[in-house]
């Protein structure tokens, strides 16, 4: 058999029934993906704790399963379902797509690695290349995060290969928050430390079973206090930091402690 005969033997003669089946497969896959990407996040926003992260993390996994299943069902209706035909078709398709969409394919592969290694999941607070926000969705090519300023940032999974990824809560509800205070060196450090500890302890946003730490750093310009604690929910992190900062500042002013400023380094040449 000649080359054209070999190629034609791979593909089926598509009947009207095959075309209808392929259309139903595509429609069914689109419907399942739409339902999972809309209903599961809505359900996750109604619950809190670790179960919320499990629901959000299941969205990209279910999407990948549906896409792979739809592709396999479609391929078996286009070509004769033998091992040889499948290997030839998939090899030719992979070679063509590899040359045409090298970076895109790399992002897709990174997306599969992301689903397996899970360096970030929906619900995680991550920072990549200076962009910090909550992961809202993970697609096959990229992840979408929403920053504290309500800006959507699309991060290609390709960044996974050569960028540092900072994950603040790593699939859980424990996210460390830090409130900074800069004080004049002449004060009672033990009393200030005790006061700041009480400020965090009495916050309505505090996750009570996690530790509270007050770190004291002496600098040439003064004393730097870092009040560290965990909010009940990672989404409360900015309210928590604000609450600790406002009430901590009020408590220190009531104590008569003097604040200081970090010196601005001059950019002028010597």
N, C-alpha and C positions, 0 to 999 in steps of 0.2 A: 504493500500500500504506500502511495506517495505521501509527501509531507502534508499537502492540503487535506488528504483523506484522514491522516492521523489527527489533525486539528479538528476536523468536522466530527470525528468519532467521539471526541471529548464532550461536545455540547449536545444537549437534547434538542429535538424539534419542539419548540414551545407551542403548546396548544392554548386555546382560550382558557381552559381549566387551570393550566399552569400559571398564566398571567393573573388570573383571579386569585389564585393561592398566594402568589408573590405580593399582590396588592394587599391582601388581608394580613399577611405577615408584617409588612411594613406598617400598616395602620395599627395593628395590634401592638407592635413594639413602640410606636410613637405614643399610643394611648397609655401603655404601662409606664413608660418613662415620664410622661406628663403627670400622671397620678402620683407616682412616687416622689417626684421633685416638688410637688405642691402640697400633697397631703401630709407627708412625713414631717417636713419642717413646721407646718402648722400645728401638728400634734406635739412636736418637740417643744414648741414655744409655750405650750400649756402645762408642761411639767418642768421640774427642776432637778438638779443633782446629776448623778452619773447616767441615769436612764436617758436624759436629754441628749447627752453626747453619743450614746449608743444609737439612738434614732437618727441623729444627723449623720453619723459615720456610715450608716447602712445605705444612705441614698446613692453615693457613687458606686458602691459595690453592686447594688441591685441594677443600676443603670448599665454597668459593664456586663453583668450576666444577661440582661435582656438583649443588648446589642450583639453579643457573641452568639446567643441562641438564634436571633433573627438572621444573622449572617449565615450560620450553618444551615438553617432551614431554607434560605434562599438559594445557597450554592447547590444544595442537593436537588433543587428543582430546575436549575439551569444546566448542570452537567450530569453526565451519567455517574451515579454514585459508586465508583470503584476507587480503590486505593491509589492506583496509578493515575487516574484522571484528577483526583483531588490533589495529589502531590504536584503534578505538572501545572495545574491551574493556580494553585496557591503560590508556587515558586515563581511563575511568570508575573503574577499580580504583585508579589512582594518586591521583585526586581524593578518593575516599572515604577511602583510607588516610591521605592527607596531613592531612585535617581531624581524623581520629580519633586518630592516633598521631604528632602533630607532632614531639615530642621523640624518640620511638622511631625515627621515620624519619630524623631528623637524626643520631642515633647510627649508624643503618645506613649512611647516606651517608658519615659520618666513618669508618666501618669500611672502606668501599670505598677511600676516600682513604688510609687507613692501609695497606691492602694494596698500593696503588700507590706511595705516597711512602716507605713503610716507616720512619716515625720510630722505631719499635720493632718487634722481632721476637721470637719465642720464643727464649729463651736470652739475651736482653739483660737487663742490670741497669739499671733505670730508677727515677727518682723523680718522682712526680706528686703535687702538693698535699701534700707531706710524707710520702708513703708510698714506701718504697724496697724493692725486691726484684727477683727474677728473673721475667721474663715466662714463664709456663708454657703459656698457651694464648691464642689470639686468636680470639674468636667474631665473629659479624657485628655484635653490638651492643656488646660490651665485651671487655676483656682481663683476664686473671687473673694477678696476680703473687703470689709467695710471699715474705714478708719473712724476714729472718734469724731471727726468732722463730717461724718456721713458721706464720705466719698468712696465710691467703688473703685478698687484697684484690681486689675486682672494680672495675675502673676503666672507666666508660663511654667509648666513643670520642668522645662529645660533648665531653669535656675537651680534645680536640685543638684545638678552636676558640679557647678562651680561657684555657688554662693553659700554663705553662712545663713542658716535658718534658725532664728531664735523663737522658741516655743515657750510661752509664759506659763501655760497650765497643762500641756501635754496630755490632752484627752481626759482631764479630770476637772474638778471644780476648785482646786487649790491654786490660787494665783496670788503671788506675793505683791503687796502694795507698799510703797515707800513714801513717807512724807518727810521733807527736808526742812531743817531749821538752822539758821546761821546766827550765832550769838557772840556777843562781846566776851572775851576770855574771863573777865572778872565777874564770876557768879558761882553759886553753889552747884557744882555739876551733879552731885548725888541727888539733890532735891529736884533739879530739872529733869533728870532721868526718871525719877519716880513720878513726877507730874505727867510727863509725856506717856509713860506706861499707862497711867490711869485714863488719859485721854482716849487711847485706843481701846482700853478695856470697857469703857462706857459708851462706845459707839454702837448705834443701832445696826450698823452694817457688819459688825465683827463676827467672824466664824470663831466661836468661843473655844472650840476644842483644839485650835491651832495655836502655836506659840506666838508671843509678842516679844519683839526684841528692840532694844534701843541701843544703837551703835554710836559711840562717841569718838570723833576724830579731831585731834588738835591740829590746827593749821596756823601758819604765820599771821594770818589776818583775823583769827578768832577760833571758835569751836563749832564744829559741824556735827549736828545731831541727825541721825537717820532713824525714824520711827517705822518699824517694819511689822506688818500684820496682814492677815488674810481676810477678805470679804466673804460673805455667805455665798455669793454667786459672782463669777468673773465679770459679768456684765455690770456689776455695781462698783467696779474698781475706781472709776473716776469720782463717783459720789463719795466713796469711802475716803479717797485721798483728800478730797475737798473738805469733808467733815473733820478729818484729823488735823488738817492744816488750819482751818478756821478756829476750831475749839482749842487746838494746841497754842496757836498764837495768842488767843484771848487769855488762856491760863498763864502763859509766860509774861504777858503784859501786866496781869494782876500781881504776879510775883515781883514785878519791878525789874525784870531782866532786860538788858539793852541788846537790841539786835544790831547786826553788822552786815556789811555788804562784801561780797567777794571783790577784790581789786580787779579793775579792768587793765589788762596787759596792753601797754602802748604798742602800736604798730609802727611808730616812727623809728627811723634808723638812729642808732646811737651816735 
